[in-house]
Amino acid sequence: MHYSTKALGILGRSVFAKADMFIKAVGQRTTEVNTLEVTKENVSQFAGVVTMQYE
């Protein structure tokens, strides 16, 4: 899912211009990863918001 969509409108996109502001507003646990491999054994580690780092 991408947080910055047209549904936010101009004001929403300016308020949530950076992912950290969106994540703070969501109020969920966050995990930052470079790569993501989800299995049935580790899926509980990724509850909440997972932010993938762009390189």
N, CA, C and O atoms as a Maestro MAE file, in Angstrom:
{
 s_m_m2io_version
 :::
 2.0.0
}

f_m_ct {
 s_m_title
 :::
 protein
 m_atom[220] {
  # First column is atom index #
  i_m_mmod_type
  r_m_x_coord
  r_m_y_coord
  r_m_z_coord
  i_m_residue_number
  s_m_chain_name
  s_m_pdb_residue_name
  s_m_pdb_atom_name
  i_m_atomic_number
  :::
  1 25 0.840 -1.172 0.000 1 A "MET " " N  " 7
  2 3 0.000 0.000 0.000 1 A "MET " " CA " 6
  3 2 0.884 1.234 0.000 1 A "MET " " C  " 6
  4 15 1.934 1.253 0.644 1 A "MET " " O  " 8
  5 25 0.476 2.230 -0.697 2 A "HIS " " N  " 7
  6 3 1.206 3.497 -0.707 2 A "HIS " " CA " 6
  7 2 0.338 4.514 -0.002 2 A "HIS " " C  " 6
  8 15 -0.860 4.596 -0.274 2 A "HIS " " O  " 8
  9 25 0.906 5.279 0.884 3 A "TYR " " N  " 7
  10 3 0.125 6.195 1.714 3 A "TYR " " CA " 6
  11 2 -0.265 7.480 0.998 3 A "TYR " " C  " 6
  12 15 -1.273 8.090 1.356 3 A "TYR " " O  " 8
  13 25 0.490 7.906 0.012 4 A "SER " " N  " 7
  14 3 0.240 9.203 -0.630 4 A "SER " " CA " 6
  15 2 -0.519 9.010 -1.936 4 A "SER " " C  " 6
  16 15 0.080 8.839 -2.998 4 A "SER " " O  " 8
  17 25 -1.835 9.038 -1.843 5 A "THR " " N  " 7
  18 3 -2.668 8.838 -3.023 5 A "THR " " CA " 6
  19 2 -3.523 10.080 -3.273 5 A "THR " " C  " 6
  20 15 -3.585 10.979 -2.434 5 A "THR " " O  " 8
  21 25 -4.169 10.122 -4.417 6 A "LYS " " N  " 7
  22 3 -5.044 11.253 -4.753 6 A "LYS " " CA " 6
  23 2 -6.202 11.394 -3.765 6 A "LYS " " C  " 6
  24 15 -6.745 12.486 -3.598 6 A "LYS " " O  " 8
  25 25 -6.579 10.297 -3.110 7 A "ALA " " N  " 7
  26 3 -7.685 10.339 -2.149 7 A "ALA " " CA " 6
  27 2 -7.386 11.260 -0.964 7 A "ALA " " C  " 6
  28 15 -8.316 11.744 -0.318 7 A "ALA " " O  " 8
  29 25 -6.117 11.509 -0.669 8 A "LEU " " N  " 7
  30 3 -5.765 12.419 0.425 8 A "LEU " " CA " 6
  31 2 -6.058 13.873 0.074 8 A "LEU " " C  " 6
  32 15 -6.243 14.697 0.969 8 A "LEU " " O  " 8
  33 25 -6.101 14.194 -1.197 9 A "GLY " " N  " 7
  34 3 -6.294 15.574 -1.615 9 A "GLY " " CA " 6
  35 2 -5.004 16.367 -1.430 9 A "GLY " " C  " 6
  36 15 -4.010 15.845 -0.925 9 A "GLY " " O  " 8
  37 25 -5.029 17.604 -1.835 10 A "ILE " " N  " 7
  38 3 -3.832 18.458 -1.774 10 A "ILE " " CA " 6
  39 2 -3.400 18.689 -0.328 10 A "ILE " " C  " 6
  40 15 -2.213 18.594 -0.016 10 A "ILE " " O  " 8
  41 25 -4.343 18.989 0.550 11 A "LEU " " N  " 7
  42 3 -3.998 19.234 1.955 11 A "LEU " " CA " 6
  43 2 -3.409 17.986 2.597 11 A "LEU " " C  " 6
  44 15 -2.388 18.065 3.280 11 A "LEU " " O  " 8
  45 25 -4.033 16.849 2.389 12 A "GLY " " N  " 7
  46 3 -3.543 15.598 2.964 12 A "GLY " " CA " 6
  47 2 -2.163 15.242 2.469 12 A "GLY " " C  " 6
  48 15 -1.323 14.781 3.243 12 A "GLY " " O  " 8
  49 25 -1.919 15.448 1.190 13 A "ARG " " N  " 7
  50 3 -0.593 15.139 0.647 13 A "ARG " " CA " 6
  51 2 0.463 16.086 1.184 13 A "ARG " " C  " 6
  52 15 1.619 15.690 1.329 13 A "ARG " " O  " 8
  53 25 0.101 17.328 1.485 14 A "SER " " N  " 7
  54 3 1.097 18.238 2.056 14 A "SER " " CA " 6
  55 2 1.357 17.905 3.530 14 A "SER " " C  " 6
  56 15 2.496 17.988 3.989 14 A "SER " " O  " 8
  57 25 0.313 17.531 4.271 15 A "VAL " " N  " 7
  58 3 0.480 17.163 5.679 15 A "VAL " " CA " 6
  59 2 1.293 15.871 5.799 15 A "VAL " " C  " 6
  60 15 2.154 15.743 6.670 15 A "VAL " " O  " 8
  61 25 1.003 14.917 4.909 16 A "PHE " " N  " 7
  62 3 1.671 13.619 4.951 16 A "PHE " " CA " 6
  63 2 2.720 13.503 3.848 16 A "PHE " " C  " 6
  64 15 2.850 12.452 3.222 16 A "PHE " " O  " 8
  65 25 3.469 14.582 3.609 17 A "ALA " " N  " 7
  66 3 4.476 14.584 2.549 17 A "ALA " " CA " 6
  67 2 5.569 13.546 2.809 17 A "ALA " " C  " 6
  68 15 6.169 13.025 1.869 17 A "ALA " " O  " 8
  69 25 5.823 13.254 4.063 18 A "LYS " " N  " 7
  70 3 6.822 12.246 4.415 18 A "LYS " " CA " 6
  71 2 6.136 11.090 5.127 18 A "LYS " " C  " 6
  72 15 5.163 11.289 5.855 18 A "LYS " " O  " 8
  73 25 6.635 9.906 4.918 19 A "ALA " " N  " 7
  74 3 6.016 8.707 5.481 19 A "ALA " " CA " 6
  75 2 5.952 8.743 7.002 19 A "ALA " " C  " 6
  76 15 4.997 8.225 7.582 19 A "ALA " " O  " 8
  77 25 6.941 9.341 7.667 20 A "ASP " " N  " 7
  78 3 6.948 9.329 9.130 20 A "ASP " " CA " 6
  79 2 5.750 10.051 9.726 20 A "ASP " " C  " 6
  80 15 5.252 9.644 10.776 20 A "ASP " " O  " 8
  81 25 5.279 11.106 9.086 21 A "MET " " N  " 7
  82 3 4.089 11.810 9.582 21 A "MET " " CA " 6
  83 2 2.846 10.934 9.428 21 A "MET " " C  " 6
  84 15 1.986 10.917 10.309 21 A "MET " " O  " 8
  85 25 2.750 10.216 8.329 22 A "PHE " " N  " 7
  86 3 1.628 9.302 8.102 22 A "PHE " " CA " 6
  87 2 1.657 8.178 9.133 22 A "PHE " " C  " 6
  88 15 0.629 7.847 9.724 22 A "PHE " " O  " 8
  89 25 2.824 7.598 9.347 23 A "ILE " " N  " 7
  90 3 2.960 6.494 10.292 23 A "ILE " " CA " 6
  91 2 2.603 6.952 11.701 23 A "ILE " " C  " 6
  92 15 1.931 6.224 12.433 23 A "ILE " " O  " 8
  93 25 3.036 8.133 12.088 24 A "LYS " " N  " 7
  94 3 2.702 8.668 13.413 24 A "LYS " " CA " 6
  95 2 1.187 8.831 13.560 24 A "LYS " " C  " 6
  96 15 0.626 8.520 14.610 24 A "LYS " " O  " 8
  97 25 0.533 9.314 12.512 25 A "ALA " " N  " 7
  98 3 -0.921 9.512 12.561 25 A "ALA " " CA " 6
  99 2 -1.671 8.187 12.629 25 A "ALA " " C  " 6
  100 15 -2.739 8.113 13.237 25 A "ALA " " O  " 8
  101 25 -1.128 7.145 12.016 26 A "VAL " " N  " 7
  102 3 -1.772 5.831 12.033 26 A "VAL " " CA " 6
  103 2 -1.760 5.246 13.435 26 A "VAL " " C  " 6
  104 15 -2.707 4.571 13.839 26 A "VAL " " O  " 8
  105 25 -0.683 5.505 14.181 27 A "GLY " " N  " 7
  106 3 -0.619 5.043 15.570 27 A "GLY " " CA " 6
  107 2 -0.405 3.551 15.738 27 A "GLY " " C  " 6
  108 15 -0.802 2.982 16.755 27 A "GLY " " O  " 8
  109 25 0.210 2.913 14.767 28 A "GLN " " N  " 7
  110 3 0.475 1.480 14.832 28 A "GLN " " CA " 6
  111 2 1.960 1.224 15.067 28 A "GLN " " C  " 6
  112 15 2.797 2.103 14.863 28 A "GLN " " O  " 8
  113 25 2.266 0.019 15.495 29 A "ARG " " N  " 7
  114 3 3.658 -0.408 15.631 29 A "ARG " " CA " 6
  115 2 4.302 -0.370 14.253 29 A "ARG " " C  " 6
  116 15 3.663 -0.726 13.264 29 A "ARG " " O  " 8
  117 25 5.551 0.055 14.176 30 A "THR " " N  " 7
  118 3 6.237 0.141 12.889 30 A "THR " " CA " 6
  119 2 7.512 -0.685 12.889 30 A "THR " " C  " 6
  120 15 8.192 -0.820 13.906 30 A "THR " " O  " 8
  121 25 7.812 -1.229 11.732 31 A "THR " " N  " 7
  122 3 9.032 -1.992 11.520 31 A "THR " " CA " 6
  123 2 9.649 -1.509 10.223 31 A "THR " " C  " 6
  124 15 8.962 -1.427 9.205 31 A "THR " " O  " 8
  125 25 10.941 -1.188 10.243 32 A "GLU " " N  " 7
  126 3 11.643 -0.784 9.020 32 A "GLU " " CA " 6
  127 2 12.486 -1.949 8.534 32 A "GLU " " C  " 6
  128 15 13.182 -2.591 9.321 32 A "GLU " " O  " 8
  129 25 12.423 -2.220 7.237 33 A "VAL " " N  " 7
  130 3 13.184 -3.331 6.652 33 A "VAL " " CA " 6
  131 2 13.789 -2.900 5.321 33 A "VAL " " C  " 6
  132 15 13.299 -1.977 4.669 33 A "VAL " " O  " 8
  133 25 14.865 -3.585 4.929 34 A "ASN " " N  " 7
  134 3 15.422 -3.401 3.588 34 A "ASN " " CA " 6
  135 2 14.764 -4.369 2.615 34 A "ASN " " C  " 6
  136 15 14.443 -4.007 1.483 34 A "ASN " " O  " 8
  137 25 14.570 -5.592 3.064 35 A "THR " " N  " 7
  138 3 13.858 -6.608 2.280 35 A "THR " " CA " 6
  139 2 12.820 -7.238 3.193 35 A "THR " " C  " 6
  140 15 12.930 -7.174 4.417 35 A "THR " " O  " 8
  141 25 11.827 -7.837 2.591 36 A "LEU " " N  " 7
  142 3 10.731 -8.399 3.380 36 A "LEU " " CA " 6
  143 2 10.399 -9.791 2.861 36 A "LEU " " C  " 6
  144 15 10.033 -9.973 1.700 36 A "LEU " " O  " 8
  145 25 10.536 -10.756 3.741 37 A "GLU " " N  " 7
  146 3 10.132 -12.123 3.431 37 A "GLU " " CA " 6
  147 2 9.210 -12.582 4.545 37 A "GLU " " C  " 6
  148 15 9.648 -12.831 5.668 37 A "GLU " " O  " 8
  149 25 7.945 -12.689 4.226 38 A "VAL " " N  " 7
  150 3 6.941 -13.058 5.221 38 A "VAL " " CA " 6
  151 2 6.599 -14.538 5.053 38 A "VAL " " C  " 6
  152 15 6.287 -15.005 3.957 38 A "VAL " " O  " 8
  153 25 6.665 -15.246 6.155 39 A "THR " " N  " 7
  154 3 6.272 -16.651 6.172 39 A "THR " " CA " 6
  155 2 5.253 -16.849 7.289 39 A "THR " " C  " 6
  156 15 5.034 -15.949 8.099 39 A "THR " " O  " 8
  157 25 4.641 -18.007 7.333 40 A "LYS " " N  " 7
  158 3 3.669 -18.247 8.403 40 A "LYS " " CA " 6
  159 2 4.349 -18.283 9.763 40 A "LYS " " C  " 6
  160 15 3.696 -18.053 10.781 40 A "LYS " " O  " 8
  161 25 5.659 -18.568 9.804 41 A "GLU " " N  " 7
  162 3 6.379 -18.590 11.065 41 A "GLU " " CA " 6
  163 2 6.722 -17.187 11.577 41 A "GLU " " C  " 6
  164 15 6.778 -16.982 12.790 41 A "GLU " " O  " 8
  165 25 6.955 -16.212 10.680 42 A "ASN " " N  " 7
  166 3 7.379 -14.887 11.138 42 A "ASN " " CA " 6
  167 2 6.352 -13.781 10.907 42 A "ASN " " C  " 6
  168 15 6.648 -12.615 11.169 42 A "ASN " " O  " 8
  169 25 5.176 -14.107 10.431 43 A "VAL " " N  " 7
  170 3 4.190 -13.079 10.086 43 A "VAL " " CA " 6
  171 2 3.838 -12.184 11.274 43 A "VAL " " C  " 6
  172 15 3.549 -11.004 11.082 43 A "VAL " " O  " 8
  173 25 3.857 -12.714 12.482 44 A "SER " " N  " 7
  174 3 3.501 -11.896 13.650 44 A "SER " " CA " 6
  175 2 4.524 -10.789 13.917 44 A "SER " " C  " 6
  176 15 4.204 -9.807 14.588 44 A "SER " " O  " 8
  177 25 5.737 -10.933 13.407 45 A "GLN " " N  " 7
  178 3 6.751 -9.890 13.575 45 A "GLN " " CA " 6
  179 2 6.412 -8.629 12.783 45 A "GLN " " C  " 6
  180 15 6.932 -7.551 13.069 45 A "GLN " " O  " 8
  181 25 5.541 -8.771 11.789 46 A "PHE " " N  " 7
  182 3 5.247 -7.666 10.893 46 A "PHE " " CA " 6
  183 2 3.852 -7.077 11.090 46 A "PHE " " C  " 6
  184 15 3.307 -6.458 10.176 46 A "PHE " " O  " 8
  185 25 3.269 -7.266 12.279 47 A "ALA " " N  " 7
  186 3 1.976 -6.657 12.579 47 A "ALA " " CA " 6
  187 2 2.142 -5.148 12.604 47 A "ALA " " C  " 6
  188 15 3.175 -4.648 13.049 47 A "ALA " " O  " 8
  189 25 1.149 -4.420 12.138 48 A "GLY " " N  " 7
  190 3 1.231 -2.961 12.116 48 A "GLY " " CA " 6
  191 2 1.727 -2.473 10.763 48 A "GLY " " C  " 6
  192 15 1.318 -2.986 9.721 48 A "GLY " " O  " 8
  193 25 2.612 -1.479 10.783 49 A "VAL " " N  " 7
  194 3 3.113 -0.845 9.568 49 A "VAL " " CA " 6
  195 2 4.531 -1.312 9.307 49 A "VAL " " C  " 6
  196 15 5.376 -1.272 10.202 49 A "VAL " " O  " 8
  197 25 4.800 -1.758 8.076 50 A "VAL " " N  " 7
  198 3 6.152 -2.126 7.669 50 A "VAL " " CA " 6
  199 2 6.600 -1.117 6.634 50 A "VAL " " C  " 6
  200 15 5.950 -0.947 5.603 50 A "VAL " " O  " 8
  201 25 7.717 -0.443 6.906 51 A "THR " " N  " 7
  202 3 8.272 0.538 5.986 51 A "THR " " CA " 6
  203 2 9.495 -0.087 5.325 51 A "THR " " C  " 6
  204 15 10.434 -0.517 5.994 51 A "THR " " O  " 8
  205 25 9.460 -0.127 4.001 52 A "MET " " N  " 7
  206 3 10.605 -0.650 3.265 52 A "MET " " CA " 6
  207 2 11.486 0.513 2.856 52 A "MET " " C  " 6
  208 15 11.014 1.506 2.302 52 A "MET " " O  " 8
  209 25 12.776 0.377 3.139 53 A "GLN " " N  " 7
  210 3 13.738 1.427 2.819 53 A "GLN " " CA " 6
  211 2 14.054 1.413 1.332 53 A "GLN " " C  " 6
  212 15 14.278 0.352 0.749 53 A "GLN " " O  " 8
  213 25 14.074 2.566 0.733 54 A "TYR " " N  " 7
  214 3 14.389 2.707 -0.676 54 A "TYR " " CA " 6
  215 2 15.882 2.942 -0.822 54 A "TYR " " C  " 6
  216 15 16.450 3.802 -0.148 54 A "TYR " " O  " 8
  217 25 16.514 2.182 -1.696 55 A "GLU " " N  " 7
  218 3 17.949 2.361 -1.941 55 A "GLU " " CA " 6
  219 2 18.202 2.704 -3.379 55 A "GLU " " C  " 6
  220 15 19.353 2.892 -3.776 55 A "GLU " " O  " 8
  :::
 }
 m_bond[219] {
  # First column is bond index #
  i_m_from
  i_m_to
  i_m_order
  :::
  1 1 2 1
  2 2 3 1
  3 3 4 2
  4 3 5 1
  5 5 6 1
  6 6 7 1
  7 7 8 2
  8 7 9 1
  9 9 10 1
  10 10 11 1
  11 11 12 2
  12 11 13 1
  13 13 14 1
  14 14 15 1
  15 15 16 2
  16 15 17 1
  17 17 18 1
  18 18 19 1
  19 19 20 2
  20 19 21 1
  21 21 22 1
  22 22 23 1
  23 23 24 2
  24 23 25 1
  25 25 26 1
  26 26 27 1
  27 27 28 2
  28 27 29 1
  29 29 30 1
  30 30 31 1
  31 31 32 2
  32 31 33 1
  33 33 34 1
  34 34 35 1
  35 35 36 2
  36 35 37 1
  37 37 38 1
  38 38 39 1
  39 39 40 2
  40 39 41 1
  41 41 42 1
  42 42 43 1
  43 43 44 2
  44 43 45 1
  45 45 46 1
  46 46 47 1
  47 47 48 2
  48 47 49 1
  49 49 50 1
  50 50 51 1
  51 51 52 2
  52 51 53 1
  53 53 54 1
  54 54 55 1
  55 55 56 2
  56 55 57 1
  57 57 58 1
  58 58 59 1
  59 59 60 2
  60 59 61 1
  61 61 62 1
  62 62 63 1
  63 63 64 2
  64 63 65 1
  65 65 66 1
  66 66 67 1
  67 67 68 2
  68 67 69 1
  69 69 70 1
  70 70 71 1
  71 71 72 2
  72 71 73 1
  73 73 74 1
  74 74 75 1
  75 75 76 2
  76 75 77 1
  77 77 78 1
  78 78 79 1
  79 79 80 2
  80 79 81 1
  81 81 82 1
  82 82 83 1
  83 83 84 2
  84 83 85 1
  85 85 86 1
  86 86 87 1
  87 87 88 2
  88 87 89 1
  89 89 90 1
  90 90 91 1
  91 91 92 2
  92 91 93 1
  93 93 94 1
  94 94 95 1
  95 95 96 2
  96 95 97 1
  97 97 98 1
  98 98 99 1
  99 99 100 2
  100 99 101 1
  101 101 102 1
  102 102 103 1
  103 103 104 2
  104 103 105 1
  105 105 106 1
  106 106 107 1
  107 107 108 2
  108 107 109 1
  109 109 110 1
  110 110 111 1
  111 111 112 2
  112 111 113 1
  113 113 114 1
  114 114 115 1
  115 115 116 2
  116 115 117 1
  117 117 118 1
  118 118 119 1
  119 119 120 2
  120 119 121 1
  121 121 122 1
  122 122 123 1
  123 123 124 2
  124 123 125 1
  125 125 126 1
  126 126 127 1
  127 127 128 2
  128 127 129 1
  129 129 130 1
  130 130 131 1
  131 131 132 2
  132 131 133 1
  133 133 134 1
  134 134 135 1
  135 135 136 2
  136 135 137 1
  137 137 138 1
  138 138 139 1
  139 139 140 2
  140 139 141 1
  141 141 142 1
  142 142 143 1
  143 143 144 2
  144 143 145 1
  145 145 146 1
  146 146 147 1
  147 147 148 2
  148 147 149 1
  149 149 150 1
  150 150 151 1
  151 151 152 2
  152 151 153 1
  153 153 154 1
  154 154 155 1
  155 155 156 2
  156 155 157 1
  157 157 158 1
  158 158 159 1
  159 159 160 2
  160 159 161 1
  161 161 162 1
  162 162 163 1
  163 163 164 2
  164 163 165 1
  165 165 166 1
  166 166 167 1
  167 167 168 2
  168 167 169 1
  169 169 170 1
  170 170 171 1
  171 171 172 2
  172 171 173 1
  173 173 174 1
  174 174 175 1
  175 175 176 2
  176 175 177 1
  177 177 178 1
  178 178 179 1
  179 179 180 2
  180 179 181 1
  181 181 182 1
  182 182 183 1
  183 183 184 2
  184 183 185 1
  185 185 186 1
  186 186 187 1
  187 187 188 2
  188 187 189 1
  189 189 190 1
  190 190 191 1
  191 191 192 2
  192 191 193 1
  193 193 194 1
  194 194 195 1
  195 195 196 2
  196 195 197 1
  197 197 198 1
  198 198 199 1
  199 199 200 2
  200 199 201 1
  201 201 202 1
  202 202 203 1
  203 203 204 2
  204 203 205 1
  205 205 206 1
  206 206 207 1
  207 207 208 2
  208 207 209 1
  209 209 210 1
  210 210 211 1
  211 211 212 2
  212 211 213 1
  213 213 214 1
  214 214 215 1
  215 215 216 2
  216 215 217 1
  217 217 218 1
  218 218 219 1
  219 219 220 2
  :::
 }
}
